[in-house]
């Protein structure tokens, strides 16, 4: 990996450790599908990591098992909380709802794009839609269509209010706080069921 990507990965791991409830136990293992992969883009530059599995003493988060599609709401909440934690550190974070196939079995963390929320970003919008459904219990559920419309905007406004955040996701500070607080909420809710 590129030497300047190591601190990004270390920050992501620390953020995961700081946001997961004690009941998860210690993070004991991280399984990755790769960091340097000779396929161009951020991987070939040594600036991306594909997370397949996180193993804690008492449970796991398994993107490789497509946790984002699990029938278990707790499992889906852990997946989206993990992805939110990654996204709070760097961009892009690609996930199971980003596209069919290439990213549905891992969470891709890279640092080759500017940090921030974009209403035109399929990765950011589909991520928010899925997280609003599974962590915030959006009803009726949002269609994960990657388009920022009125329903998505209203759900985000309600989530910001629930998290006691002023402003909009267009402000990078609000976006980062939204991701971090959503991650903590998702992790906590995943063990209260």
Secondary structure, 3 states (H helix, E strand, C coil): CCHHHHHHHHHHHHHHHHHCCHHHCCEEEEEEEECCCCCCHHHHCCCEEEEEEEEECCCEECHHHCHHHCCCHHHHHHHHHHHHHHHHHCCCEECCCCCCCCCCCCEEEECCCCCCCCCCCHHHHHHHHHHHHHCCCCCCCCCCCCCCCHHHHHHHHHHHHHCCCCCCCCCHHHHHHHHHHHHHHHHHHHHHC
